[in-house]
């Protein structure tokens, strides 16, 4: 055998050995063993890859790769604010790091420092940008929203719901407070439907509340000097115990029936056995200052003694109040105020018993219900079933018994009268300080197992809220009790509830009632509802008071300025239609009183003429030579001058026939037959005989029939009677329109406005 053949045999033997031994160590899969069986297993394993295990084994390398890519991107020409998505970018973010999210502010600040070092204008300074110094306005601007709101309340008071109303309604400054005038949306018909069938709500926290503290006899004697001499409403048994709110009509002391101040309501604190009593006087802000001044004047005139030991405090800022009207108002209040604190008495079941009544008019008027509820934010939002509730036979019988025999202890929280509730202002202030914050309530909601579950009251943390519910109606608007005969002419729109709560709880109750379905309205809708109900609203329908003069004067000035801003060819020519006073009701002219009140715009007849007619008058005077050539004549001033210098008058001599006794006397006067119908009505004897019932109601106790005849005639000549007219035909009467009879149309004399 030669050398070539021997070498080939050696190579073949080496190949056989390699095949028997398998692939080399570097080519084998990790963990594979030698042998034929292991070779088959390794080949099958190599065809499938465990993705999760593969990624987990190389997660460090992947994260390092991503970080390097992000660093490479950020180290380029991209600034910190440019890395944000489009919807997060803000204007001037390159100059103000506060406009960049907190996670990128450090990087943005370092970039600004680098830019400042390379800038010639900023080199050697501590400034980072070329931004100018902020203006004086911005430097003096409030640093927080709360501080800004406090600054904007200078000279006027904001209600606790002001921010909520300002976003949805037009606000107007009236009587020292910002009041919601009307919603931004069309809501006239919706407000009427809400007040008629559903629930209408208005924030009336701008009403003033005076607290009188003293003996019962002293308070009654003080207010008796400001009320009609024959009315004893305040001292009657239903009102003296605090179970009902008493309607009052206040006058200046010793001036009845003249010098009318306006209506008011009074509420006694329930008798607790102590010698001192508390009385709350709820007043309209238009006449609150005048009534307070009159009370202090009468109190100072009382000689020293027990009757003078009366304290008068203004607690308006310690209370908030809402007015609710509508058929579903009782049902809504029962749903929102359902979480009452358990007590020994039956007050919690009282509100639930009356929840199914069709209208608040079914309940006795002016009754008071005292409640103590848990924090209304715990079960927010509340839902009210829109369907009318169906009561069982037992519940109907219980409701009928309740309406026939209203409980006398409904105005107290417990039978022992130990819980004074809302009357204790120090306890209400302490509860407000211990109130759980919104942040803490949200944390408790996050810990609920089921999302959306209502929170349960925790006595160790949550506080309670004392409330008063007053069933209001026509008596509060008229300032006197309403008889059965007069009540049939009043619509059910006037009946509702007044919710009184301590300060600080306005937004919690307001949001609860709004989410439950109540419709919020403003002052304009309140006047419309009063008009539809056939009731006067104060001060717009109370002539003879100083509050009415201010209201009518401001409204007339606004209407006159609006009329004057219109072009002469587009505005109404009132003089052509025979209307001498289109902007206010001239009651002073109707009663032959001299002058015009100072608050009214002094509009002359020349100011109501059209521009061309006044121009012809001026031209004719120039031609006739009535005007001197040396006199400087301002034609524009003559054409636009509408204010004349008249003697200022007053409406203090007129008086409004109002009150229970006067209304009864007027009704009997109209129902009786005139004894001297065929005689001259100007004769004093026949006139006084016909008006005898009315004179008996207004005469003072020391009346002398022989010497006061002239005074009686003058008193009747300056009397105003409030009536309600119903149109039987088509057409809508305009505001301040004259009311004329068929005979008065020929002469143009009006009998009313």
C-alpha positions as CSV (number, residue, x, y, z in Angstrom):
1,X,0.0,0.0,0.0
2,X,1.4,3.3,-1.0
3,X,1.5,6.5,0.9
4,X,-1.4,8.1,-1.0
5,X,-3.8,5.4,-0.2
6,X,-2.8,5.3,3.4
7,X,-3.4,9.0,3.8
8,X,-7.0,8.7,2.3
9,X,-7.8,6.0,4.7
10,X,-6.7,8.2,7.6
11,X,-8.9,11.0,6.5
12,X,-12.0,8.8,6.2
13,X,-11.4,7.5,9.7
14,X,-11.2,11.1,11.0
15,X,-14.5,12.0,9.4
16,X,-16.2,9.0,10.9
17,X,-14.9,10.0,14.4
18,X,-16.2,13.6,13.9
19,X,-19.6,12.3,12.9
20,X,-19.7,10.0,15.9
21,X,-18.7,12.8,18.3
22,X,-21.3,15.2,16.9
23,X,-21.0,19.0,16.1
24,X,-18.3,21.0,17.8
25,X,-18.9,22.7,21.1
26,X,-19.3,26.1,19.6
27,X,-22.0,24.9,17.2
28,X,-24.0,23.0,19.7
29,X,-27.1,24.6,21.2
30,X,-26.7,25.8,24.8
31,X,-27.4,22.9,27.2
32,X,-27.3,20.1,24.5
33,X,-25.6,16.8,25.3
34,X,-23.6,14.5,23.1
35,X,-25.2,11.4,21.5
36,X,-27.8,10.7,18.9
37,X,-30.9,11.1,21.2
38,X,-29.8,14.5,22.4
39,X,-29.2,15.6,18.8
40,X,-32.8,15.1,17.8
41,X,-34.0,17.0,21.0
42,X,-31.8,20.0,20.3
43,X,-32.9,20.3,16.7
44,X,-36.6,20.4,17.7
45,X,-36.0,22.9,20.4
46,X,-34.1,25.3,18.1
47,X,-37.2,25.6,15.8
48,X,-39.3,27.2,18.7
49,X,-38.3,30.3,20.7
50,X,-39.6,31.3,24.1
51,X,-40.3,35.0,23.5
52,X,-41.0,35.9,27.1
53,X,-37.9,34.3,28.4
54,X,-35.8,35.6,25.5
55,X,-36.9,39.2,26.2
56,X,-36.5,38.9,30.0
57,X,-33.0,37.6,29.5
58,X,-32.1,40.7,27.4
59,X,-34.3,43.4,29.1
60,X,-31.2,45.2,30.3
61,X,-29.8,45.6,26.8
62,X,-33.2,46.7,25.5
63,X,-33.6,49.4,28.2
64,X,-30.1,50.6,27.7
65,X,-30.8,50.9,23.9
66,X,-34.0,52.9,24.5
67,X,-32.2,55.3,26.9
68,X,-29.4,55.9,24.5
69,X,-31.9,56.7,21.8
70,X,-33.8,59.2,24.0
71,X,-30.6,60.8,25.1
72,X,-29.4,61.1,21.5
73,X,-32.7,62.7,20.5
74,X,-32.7,65.1,23.5
75,X,-29.0,66.1,22.9
76,X,-29.8,67.3,19.5
77,X,-31.5,70.5,18.4
78,X,-34.8,69.8,20.4
79,X,-35.6,71.9,23.4
80,X,-37.4,70.6,26.5
81,X,-40.8,72.2,25.6
82,X,-40.5,70.8,22.0
83,X,-40.6,67.2,23.3
84,X,-44.2,67.7,24.6
85,X,-47.1,66.7,22.4
86,X,-49.0,69.4,20.6
87,X,-51.9,69.5,23.1
88,X,-49.6,70.2,26.0
89,X,-47.5,73.0,24.5
90,X,-48.1,76.5,25.9
91,X,-47.3,79.9,24.6
92,X,-43.9,81.4,25.7
93,X,-42.9,78.1,27.3
94,X,-39.3,78.8,26.2
95,X,-39.1,81.9,28.4
96,X,-41.1,80.6,31.4
97,X,-40.3,77.2,32.9
98,X,-43.6,77.2,34.9
99,X,-45.4,76.6,31.6
100,X,-43.6,73.2,31.3
101,X,-44.5,70.1,33.2
102,X,-42.5,69.6,36.4
103,X,-40.6,66.6,35.1
104,X,-39.0,68.7,32.4
105,X,-38.4,72.0,34.3
106,X,-34.9,71.1,35.4
107,X,-33.8,70.4,31.9
108,X,-35.5,73.5,30.6
109,X,-33.8,75.6,33.3
110,X,-30.3,74.2,32.3
111,X,-31.1,75.0,28.7
112,X,-32.0,78.6,29.6
113,X,-28.8,79.0,31.5
114,X,-26.7,77.8,28.6
115,X,-28.5,80.2,26.3
116,X,-28.0,83.1,28.7
117,X,-24.2,82.4,28.8
118,X,-23.9,82.7,25.0
119,X,-26.1,85.8,24.8
120,X,-24.4,89.2,24.7
121,X,-27.3,91.0,26.3
122,X,-27.5,88.6,29.2
123,X,-23.7,88.0,29.7
124,X,-22.6,89.0,33.2
125,X,-26.2,89.3,34.6
126,X,-28.3,87.0,36.6
127,X,-31.2,87.2,34.2
128,X,-32.0,84.2,32.0
129,X,-34.3,85.8,29.5
130,X,-34.8,89.2,27.8
131,X,-38.3,89.5,29.3
132,X,-39.3,93.0,30.3
133,X,-40.2,93.9,33.8
134,X,-43.8,93.0,34.5
135,X,-46.3,95.9,34.5
136,X,-47.5,97.6,37.6
137,X,-50.9,96.1,37.1
138,X,-49.5,92.6,37.0
139,X,-47.3,93.2,40.0
140,X,-50.2,94.5,42.0
141,X,-52.4,91.6,40.9
142,X,-53.7,89.1,43.5
143,X,-51.5,86.1,44.0
144,X,-54.4,83.7,44.5
145,X,-58.0,83.4,43.4
146,X,-59.3,83.8,46.9
147,X,-57.4,87.0,47.4
148,X,-58.7,88.3,44.0
149,X,-62.3,87.5,45.0
150,X,-61.9,89.3,48.3
151,X,-60.5,92.3,46.5
152,X,-63.4,92.4,44.0
153,X,-66.0,92.4,46.8
154,X,-65.0,95.8,47.9
155,X,-68.1,97.9,48.3
156,X,-70.5,95.0,47.7
157,X,-71.2,91.6,49.1
158,X,-71.0,88.4,47.2
159,X,-73.3,85.5,48.1
160,X,-71.8,82.1,48.7
161,X,-73.2,80.9,45.3
162,X,-71.9,84.0,43.4
163,X,-69.3,82.2,41.3
164,X,-71.9,79.5,40.3
165,X,-74.4,82.2,39.3
166,X,-71.9,84.4,37.5
167,X,-71.1,81.5,35.1
168,X,-74.7,81.1,34.2
169,X,-76.6,84.3,34.8
170,X,-76.3,88.1,34.4
171,X,-75.4,89.7,37.7
172,X,-76.5,93.1,38.9
173,X,-75.4,95.1,41.9
174,X,-78.5,95.9,44.0
175,X,-78.9,96.9,47.6
176,X,-75.2,96.4,48.4
177,X,-75.0,92.9,47.0
178,X,-74.4,91.2,43.7
179,X,-77.7,89.5,42.8
180,X,-78.5,87.2,39.9
181,X,-80.8,89.1,37.5
182,X,-81.7,86.6,34.9
183,X,-80.2,83.4,33.2
184,X,-78.2,83.7,30.0
185,X,-80.6,81.3,28.3
186,X,-84.2,81.8,27.5
187,X,-86.0,80.7,30.6
188,X,-89.2,82.7,31.0
189,X,-91.6,79.9,30.1
190,X,-89.4,77.3,31.7
191,X,-89.4,79.2,35.0
192,X,-93.2,79.4,34.9
193,X,-93.5,75.6,34.3
194,X,-91.0,75.0,37.1
195,X,-92.9,77.2,39.6
196,X,-96.2,75.7,38.5
197,X,-95.5,71.9,38.3
198,X,-91.8,71.1,39.1
199,X,-89.4,73.0,41.4
200,X,-88.2,76.6,41.1
201,X,-85.3,77.8,43.3
202,X,-83.8,81.2,44.0
203,X,-81.0,82.2,46.3
204,X,-82.5,84.9,48.6
205,X,-79.5,85.1,51.0
206,X,-79.4,88.8,50.2
207,X,-82.4,89.3,52.5
208,X,-81.5,91.0,55.7
209,X,-82.1,89.5,59.1
210,X,-82.2,91.5,62.4
211,X,-82.1,89.7,65.7
212,X,-83.9,91.3,68.6
213,X,-82.9,89.9,72.1
214,X,-84.8,90.9,75.2
215,X,-87.9,90.2,77.2
216,X,-91.0,89.1,75.4
217,X,-93.1,92.1,76.5
218,X,-90.4,94.6,75.5
219,X,-90.0,93.2,72.0
220,X,-93.8,93.1,71.5
221,X,-94.1,96.7,72.8
222,X,-91.3,97.9,70.5
223,X,-92.8,96.4,67.3
224,X,-96.3,97.4,68.2
225,X,-95.3,101.0,67.7
226,X,-94.3,100.2,64.1
227,X,-97.4,98.1,63.2
228,X,-101.0,99.1,62.7
229,X,-102.6,99.8,66.1
230,X,-105.5,97.3,65.7
231,X,-103.4,94.3,64.5
232,X,-102.0,91.9,67.1
233,X,-100.4,89.4,64.8
234,X,-97.0,89.2,66.5
235,X,-98.5,88.4,69.9
236,X,-101.0,85.7,68.8
237,X,-100.6,82.2,70.2
238,X,-99.6,80.5,66.9
239,X,-96.8,83.0,66.4
240,X,-95.6,83.7,70.0
241,X,-94.5,80.1,70.5
242,X,-92.3,80.0,67.3
243,X,-94.5,77.5,65.5
244,X,-95.3,79.9,62.7
245,X,-93.7,82.9,61.0
246,X,-95.7,86.1,61.5
247,X,-96.3,88.5,58.5
248,X,-96.0,92.2,59.4
249,X,-96.5,95.6,57.7
250,X,-94.2,98.2,59.3
251,X,-94.7,102.0,59.4
252,X,-92.9,104.8,61.0
253,X,-93.9,105.1,64.7
254,X,-97.0,107.3,65.1
255,X,-97.5,107.8,61.4
256,X,-100.0,105.1,60.4
257,X,-101.3,104.8,57.7
258,X,-98.7,107.2,56.3
259,X,-94.9,106.7,56.2
260,X,-95.1,103.1,55.1
261,X,-91.8,101.2,55.4
262,X,-92.8,97.9,53.8
263,X,-93.5,94.2,54.6
264,X,-91.5,92.0,56.9
265,X,-91.7,88.6,58.6
266,X,-91.0,87.8,62.2
267,X,-90.1,84.5,63.8
268,X,-89.8,83.8,67.5
269,X,-87.3,81.4,68.9
270,X,-89.2,78.4,70.5
271,X,-89.8,79.0,74.2
272,X,-86.9,77.4,76.2
273,X,-87.9,78.5,79.7
274,X,-85.3,81.3,79.9
275,X,-86.3,84.9,80.6
276,X,-84.7,86.3,77.4
277,X,-86.4,85.7,74.0
278,X,-85.0,86.0,70.5
279,X,-86.9,87.4,67.5
280,X,-85.7,87.3,63.9
281,X,-86.9,90.0,61.5
282,X,-86.5,89.0,57.9
283,X,-86.4,92.2,55.8
284,X,-86.0,93.1,52.2
285,X,-82.7,94.9,51.7
286,X,-84.4,97.8,50.1
287,X,-86.1,98.8,53.4
288,X,-83.8,97.1,55.9
289,X,-81.7,100.1,56.8
290,X,-84.8,102.4,57.2
291,X,-86.5,99.8,59.5
292,X,-83.3,99.4,61.6
293,X,-82.9,103.2,62.0
294,X,-86.6,103.5,63.0
295,X,-86.3,100.7,65.6
296,X,-83.2,102.3,67.1
297,X,-84.9,105.7,67.2
298,X,-88.0,104.3,69.0
299,X,-85.7,102.3,71.3
300,X,-83.8,105.5,72.3
301,X,-87.1,107.3,73.0
302,X,-88.2,104.7,75.5
303,X,-87.3,105.8,79.1
304,X,-84.8,103.7,81.1
305,X,-86.2,100.4,82.3
306,X,-86.8,96.8,81.3
307,X,-88.5,97.8,78.0
308,X,-85.3,99.4,76.8
309,X,-83.1,96.4,77.5
310,X,-83.3,95.2,73.9
311,X,-80.3,94.3,71.7
312,X,-80.6,94.7,67.9
313,X,-78.0,92.8,65.9
314,X,-77.6,92.3,62.1
315,X,-77.0,88.6,61.5
316,X,-77.4,88.6,57.8
317,X,-73.9,87.2,57.2
318,X,-74.6,84.3,59.6
319,X,-77.5,82.8,57.6
320,X,-78.2,81.6,54.0
321,X,-81.6,81.1,52.6
322,X,-83.2,79.6,49.5
323,X,-86.8,80.0,48.2
324,X,-88.4,77.0,46.5
325,X,-91.7,77.0,44.6
326,X,-93.5,74.4,42.6
327,X,-95.6,71.2,43.0
328,X,-92.6,69.0,43.4
329,X,-90.7,71.2,45.9
330,X,-91.9,69.2,48.9
331,X,-90.9,65.9,47.4
332,X,-87.5,67.3,46.5
333,X,-86.9,68.6,49.9
334,X,-87.9,65.3,51.4
335,X,-85.4,63.5,49.2
336,X,-82.5,65.9,49.7
337,X,-83.1,66.3,53.5
338,X,-83.8,62.6,54.1
339,X,-80.6,62.0,56.1
340,X,-81.9,63.5,59.4
341,X,-80.2,62.9,62.7
342,X,-82.2,60.4,64.8
343,X,-83.9,62.1,67.8
344,X,-86.6,61.2,70.2
345,X,-89.2,63.3,68.6
346,X,-91.1,62.7,65.3
347,X,-89.7,65.5,63.1
348,X,-87.8,63.2,60.7
349,X,-91.0,61.4,59.8
350,X,-92.9,64.7,59.5
351,X,-91.1,65.7,56.2
352,X,-91.4,62.2,54.8
353,X,-95.1,62.1,55.6
354,X,-95.9,65.2,53.6
355,X,-93.6,64.4,50.7
356,X,-96.5,63.1,48.5
357,X,-98.7,66.3,48.6
358,X,-99.5,67.7,45.2
359,X,-98.7,71.3,46.2
360,X,-97.3,73.1,49.2
361,X,-100.6,75.1,49.2
362,X,-102.2,72.1,50.9
363,X,-100.2,72.7,54.1
364,X,-100.9,75.4,56.6
365,X,-99.2,78.6,55.7
366,X,-96.2,80.0,57.7
367,X,-95.6,76.8,59.6
368,X,-92.0,76.1,60.7
369,X,-90.2,72.7,60.6
370,X,-86.9,72.4,62.4
371,X,-84.4,69.7,61.1
372,X,-80.9,68.5,61.8
373,X,-79.4,66.6,58.9
374,X,-76.1,65.0,58.1
375,X,-73.6,66.6,55.8
376,X,-75.4,66.7,52.4
377,X,-72.1,66.1,50.6
378,X,-72.0,62.5,51.8
379,X,-74.9,61.3,49.6
380,X,-74.4,63.7,46.7
381,X,-75.9,63.6,44.1
382,X,-79.5,63.1,45.0
383,X,-82.2,61.7,42.7
384,X,-85.9,62.4,42.8
385,X,-88.4,60.1,41.2
386,X,-90.3,62.2,38.6
387,X,-93.4,60.2,38.9
388,X,-96.0,61.2,41.5
389,X,-95.9,59.0,44.6
390,X,-98.8,56.7,45.4
391,X,-99.6,56.4,49.1
392,X,-101.2,53.5,50.8
393,X,-104.5,53.8,52.7
394,X,-102.7,54.1,56.0
395,X,-100.3,56.8,54.7
396,X,-103.2,58.7,53.3
397,X,-105.0,58.6,56.6
398,X,-101.9,59.7,58.4
399,X,-101.4,62.6,56.0
400,X,-105.0,63.7,56.6
401,X,-104.7,63.7,60.3
402,X,-101.5,65.7,60.0
403,X,-103.1,68.4,57.9
404,X,-106.1,68.6,60.3
405,X,-103.9,68.7,63.5
406,X,-100.5,70.2,62.7
407,X,-98.0,69.2,65.5
408,X,-97.2,72.1,67.8
409,X,-93.6,70.9,68.4
410,X,-92.6,70.8,64.7
411,X,-90.4,73.9,65.2
412,X,-88.2,72.2,67.9
413,X,-85.6,69.5,67.5
414,X,-86.3,67.6,70.6
415,X,-89.1,67.4,73.2
416,X,-86.9,68.8,76.0
417,X,-85.9,71.8,73.8
418,X,-82.3,71.3,74.8
419,X,-81.1,71.5,71.2
420,X,-81.5,75.1,70.0
421,X,-80.3,74.2,66.5
422,X,-79.8,77.1,64.2
423,X,-80.6,79.7,66.9
424,X,-77.2,79.0,68.5
425,X,-74.8,80.8,66.2
426,X,-71.7,79.9,68.2
427,X,-72.4,76.2,67.8
428,X,-73.0,76.6,64.1
429,X,-69.7,78.4,63.7
430,X,-67.9,75.7,65.6
431,X,-69.4,73.0,63.4
432,X,-68.3,74.9,60.3
433,X,-64.7,74.9,61.5
434,X,-64.9,71.1,62.1
435,X,-66.4,70.4,58.8
436,X,-64.7,67.7,56.7
437,X,-62.9,69.1,53.7
438,X,-63.7,68.1,50.1
439,X,-60.2,66.5,49.8
440,X,-60.9,64.2,52.8
441,X,-64.3,63.3,51.4
442,X,-62.8,62.4,48.0
443,X,-60.2,60.2,49.8
444,X,-63.0,58.3,51.6
445,X,-64.8,57.8,48.2
446,X,-61.6,56.3,46.8
447,X,-61.5,53.7,49.5
448,X,-65.0,52.5,48.8
449,X,-65.0,48.9,47.5
450,X,-67.7,49.7,44.9
451,X,-67.1,52.9,43.0
452,X,-70.0,55.4,43.3
453,X,-71.2,54.1,46.6
454,X,-72.6,56.9,48.9
455,X,-70.6,57.6,52.0
456,X,-72.1,56.8,55.4
457,X,-72.0,59.4,58.2
458,X,-69.3,59.0,60.7
459,X,-70.3,60.7,64.0
460,X,-66.7,61.0,65.1
461,X,-65.7,63.0,61.9
462,X,-68.8,64.4,60.2
463,X,-70.8,67.3,61.6
464,X,-74.5,67.9,61.4
465,X,-76.4,70.9,59.9
466,X,-79.4,72.5,61.6
467,X,-82.0,73.8,59.3
468,X,-85.4,75.7,59.3
469,X,-88.1,75.0,56.8
470,X,-90.8,77.7,56.5
471,X,-93.9,77.2,54.4
472,X,-94.2,80.6,52.7
473,X,-97.0,82.0,50.7
474,X,-99.0,85.1,50.0
475,X,-98.8,86.3,53.6
476,X,-95.1,87.0,53.3
477,X,-95.5,89.1,50.1
478,X,-98.6,91.0,51.4
479,X,-97.2,91.6,54.9
480,X,-100.5,90.5,56.4
481,X,-102.7,87.4,56.8
482,X,-104.9,86.4,53.9
483,X,-108.5,85.6,54.4
484,X,-110.4,82.8,52.6
485,X,-112.2,85.1,50.3
486,X,-108.9,86.8,49.1
487,X,-107.1,83.5,48.8
488,X,-109.3,82.3,46.0
489,X,-107.9,85.0,43.7
490,X,-104.3,84.0,44.4
491,X,-102.6,81.4,42.2
492,X,-100.8,78.4,43.6
493,X,-97.6,79.8,42.2
494,X,-97.1,81.8,45.3
495,X,-96.9,78.8,47.6
496,X,-93.6,77.2,48.4
497,X,-90.8,76.8,51.0
498,X,-88.0,78.9,52.4
499,X,-84.9,77.0,53.5
500,X,-82.8,78.7,56.2
501,X,-79.3,77.3,57.0
502,X,-76.2,78.5,58.7
503,X,-73.5,80.2,56.7
504,X,-70.9,78.0,55.0
505,X,-73.4,75.4,53.8
506,X,-74.9,77.3,50.9
507,X,-73.0,75.6,48.1
508,X,-73.5,72.1,49.5
509,X,-77.3,72.5,49.7
510,X,-77.4,74.5,46.5
511,X,-75.6,71.8,44.4
512,X,-77.7,69.1,46.1
513,X,-81.0,70.8,45.1
514,X,-79.8,71.6,41.6
515,X,-78.6,68.1,40.8
516,X,-82.0,66.8,42.2
517,X,-83.8,68.7,39.5
518,X,-84.5,72.2,40.8
519,X,-84.3,75.1,38.2
520,X,-82.4,78.1,39.3
521,X,-83.8,81.5,38.4
522,X,-83.1,85.2,39.1
523,X,-84.7,88.4,40.2
524,X,-86.5,89.1,36.9
525,X,-88.2,85.7,37.0
526,X,-89.2,86.3,40.6
527,X,-91.1,89.4,39.5
528,X,-92.8,87.5,36.7
529,X,-93.9,84.7,39.0
530,X,-95.3,87.3,41.4
531,X,-97.2,88.9,38.6
532,X,-98.7,85.6,37.3
533,X,-99.7,84.7,40.9
534,X,-101.5,88.1,41.4
535,X,-99.2,89.2,44.2
536,X,-97.2,92.4,44.6
537,X,-93.4,92.2,44.8
538,X,-91.5,94.5,47.0
539,X,-90.5,97.2,46.2
540,X,-91.7,97.3,42.6
541,X,-95.4,97.2,43.6
542,X,-95.4,99.1,46.9
543,X,-95.9,102.8,46.0
544,X,-95.8,105.2,48.9
545,X,-92.5,103.9,50.3
546,X,-89.1,105.3,49.9
547,X,-87.9,102.0,48.5
548,X,-90.4,102.2,45.7
549,X,-89.2,105.7,44.8
550,X,-85.6,104.5,44.5
551,X,-86.6,101.4,42.5
552,X,-89.0,103.3,40.2
553,X,-86.5,106.1,39.7
554,X,-83.6,103.9,38.7
555,X,-85.9,101.8,36.4
556,X,-87.3,105.0,34.8
557,X,-83.8,106.5,34.3
558,X,-82.7,103.3,32.6
559,X,-85.7,103.2,30.3
560,X,-85.3,106.8,29.5
561,X,-81.7,106.5,28.6
562,X,-82.5,103.5,26.5
563,X,-85.2,105.4,24.7
564,X,-82.9,108.4,24.2
565,X,-80.1,106.3,22.6
566,X,-82.4,105.2,19.8
567,X,-82.5,107.3,16.6
568,X,-85.3,109.9,16.6
569,X,-87.0,108.2,13.7
570,X,-86.9,104.8,15.4
571,X,-88.1,105.6,18.9
572,X,-91.8,106.0,20.0
573,X,-93.3,109.4,20.0
574,X,-95.2,109.2,23.3
575,X,-96.5,112.7,23.1
576,X,-98.4,111.9,19.9
577,X,-100.1,109.1,21.7
578,X,-101.0,111.3,24.7
579,X,-98.6,109.6,27.2
580,X,-96.9,112.2,29.3
581,X,-95.1,109.8,31.6
582,X,-94.0,106.7,29.7
583,X,-91.2,105.7,32.0
584,X,-92.8,105.6,35.4
585,X,-96.3,105.7,36.9
586,X,-97.1,109.3,38.0
587,X,-99.0,108.5,41.2
588,X,-98.2,112.0,42.4
589,X,-100.1,113.5,39.5
590,X,-103.0,111.1,40.0
591,X,-103.4,112.3,43.6
592,X,-102.7,116.0,42.8
593,X,-99.4,116.0,44.7
594,X,-97.0,118.9,43.9
595,X,-93.7,118.3,42.1
596,X,-92.0,115.1,41.0
597,X,-90.0,112.9,43.4
598,X,-86.3,113.5,43.1
599,X,-85.4,110.0,42.2
600,X,-87.5,110.2,39.0
601,X,-86.1,111.6,35.7
602,X,-87.5,115.1,35.2
603,X,-88.7,114.7,31.6
604,X,-90.5,117.6,30.0
605,X,-93.0,117.5,27.2
606,X,-90.4,119.0,24.9
607,X,-88.1,116.0,25.5
608,X,-90.8,113.7,24.3
609,X,-91.4,115.5,21.0
610,X,-89.9,114.3,17.8
611,X,-86.6,116.0,16.7
612,X,-88.1,117.7,13.6
613,X,-90.9,119.3,15.6
614,X,-88.4,120.7,18.1
615,X,-86.2,121.9,15.3
616,X,-89.1,123.8,13.7
617,X,-89.8,125.5,17.1
618,X,-86.2,126.7,17.4
619,X,-86.1,127.8,13.7
620,X,-89.3,129.8,14.1
621,X,-88.0,131.5,17.3
622,X,-84.9,132.5,15.4
623,X,-86.9,134.0,12.6
624,X,-89.1,136.0,14.9
625,X,-86.0,137.4,16.7
626,X,-86.9,136.0,20.0
627,X,-83.4,134.8,20.5
628,X,-80.7,137.3,20.8
629,X,-77.9,137.3,18.3
630,X,-75.3,137.8,21.0
631,X,-76.5,134.7,22.9
632,X,-74.6,131.5,22.2
633,X,-77.1,128.9,21.2
634,X,-76.2,125.2,21.4
635,X,-78.7,123.6,19.1
636,X,-77.7,120.1,20.0
637,X,-78.2,120.9,23.7
638,X,-81.7,122.3,22.9
639,X,-82.6,119.3,20.8
640,X,-81.5,116.8,23.4
641,X,-82.4,118.6,26.6
642,X,-85.1,116.7,28.3
643,X,-84.4,117.4,32.0
644,X,-86.2,120.5,33.4
645,X,-85.8,122.2,36.7
646,X,-89.1,121.4,38.5
647,X,-89.8,121.6,42.1
648,X,-88.9,118.3,43.7
649,X,-91.9,116.5,45.3
650,X,-92.3,113.5,47.5
651,X,-94.7,110.6,47.8
652,X,-94.7,110.7,51.6
653,X,-98.3,112.1,51.6
654,X,-99.7,109.2,49.6
655,X,-100.5,105.9,51.4
656,X,-101.2,102.4,50.2
657,X,-104.2,100.5,51.3
658,X,-102.7,97.3,52.6
659,X,-103.0,95.0,55.6
660,X,-105.7,92.6,56.8
661,X,-108.0,95.2,58.4
662,X,-107.7,97.7,55.6
663,X,-108.4,94.9,53.0
664,X,-111.5,93.8,55.0
665,X,-112.7,97.4,55.2
666,X,-112.2,98.0,51.5
667,X,-114.1,94.8,50.6
668,X,-117.1,95.8,52.8
669,X,-116.9,99.3,51.2
670,X,-117.1,97.9,47.7
671,X,-119.8,95.4,48.6
672,X,-122.1,98.0,50.3
673,X,-124.5,100.2,48.4
674,X,-123.7,103.8,48.2
675,X,-126.2,105.7,50.3
676,X,-125.9,109.0,48.5
677,X,-125.8,107.8,44.9
678,X,-127.9,110.6,43.6
679,X,-126.2,113.3,45.5
680,X,-123.1,115.1,44.4
681,X,-120.1,112.9,45.1
682,X,-118.0,115.9,46.0
683,X,-120.2,116.6,49.1
684,X,-118.1,115.7,52.2
685,X,-121.1,114.3,54.1
686,X,-122.0,111.7,51.5
687,X,-118.4,110.9,50.7
688,X,-117.5,110.3,54.4
689,X,-120.6,108.3,55.0
690,X,-119.7,106.0,52.1
691,X,-116.1,105.6,53.3
692,X,-117.0,105.1,56.9
693,X,-115.7,101.4,57.1
694,X,-112.3,102.4,55.7
695,X,-112.0,105.4,58.0
696,X,-112.7,103.3,61.1
697,X,-109.8,101.1,60.2
698,X,-107.3,103.9,59.9
699,X,-108.4,106.2,62.6
700,X,-106.2,106.6,65.7
701,X,-107.5,105.9,69.2
702,X,-107.6,109.6,70.1
703,X,-109.7,110.5,67.1
704,X,-112.1,113.5,67.3
705,X,-114.9,113.3,64.9
706,X,-115.6,117.0,65.1
707,X,-112.1,118.3,64.3
708,X,-110.7,115.7,62.0
709,X,-113.3,115.9,59.2
710,X,-110.9,117.8,56.9
711,X,-108.1,115.5,57.7
712,X,-110.3,112.4,56.8
713,X,-111.1,113.9,53.4
714,X,-107.4,114.7,52.6
715,X,-106.5,111.2,53.8
716,X,-109.0,109.5,51.4
717,X,-107.9,111.7,48.5
718,X,-104.3,110.5,48.8
719,X,-105.2,106.8,49.1
720,X,-104.0,104.2,46.6
721,X,-105.8,100.8,46.3
722,X,-104.0,97.9,44.7
723,X,-106.2,96.0,42.2
724,X,-105.8,93.2,39.8
725,X,-107.1,93.5,36.2
726,X,-107.8,90.5,33.9
727,X,-107.9,91.1,30.2
728,X,-111.0,89.7,28.6
729,X,-109.8,90.5,25.0
730,X,-106.7,90.3,23.0
731,X,-103.6,92.4,23.7
732,X,-101.0,92.8,26.4
733,X,-101.0,95.9,28.5
734,X,-97.6,97.7,28.7
735,X,-95.8,98.6,31.9
736,X,-96.7,102.0,33.4
737,X,-99.7,102.2,31.1
738,X,-102.6,104.4,32.2
739,X,-105.9,102.9,33.2
740,X,-108.9,104.9,31.9
741,X,-112.6,104.4,32.0
742,X,-114.9,104.9,29.0
743,X,-115.7,108.5,30.2
744,X,-112.1,109.3,31.1
745,X,-110.9,108.5,27.5
746,X,-112.4,111.7,26.3
747,X,-110.6,113.9,28.8
748,X,-107.5,111.8,29.0
749,X,-107.6,111.5,32.8
750,X,-106.4,108.2,34.2
751,X,-107.8,106.4,37.2
752,X,-104.7,104.3,37.8
753,X,-101.4,102.9,36.4
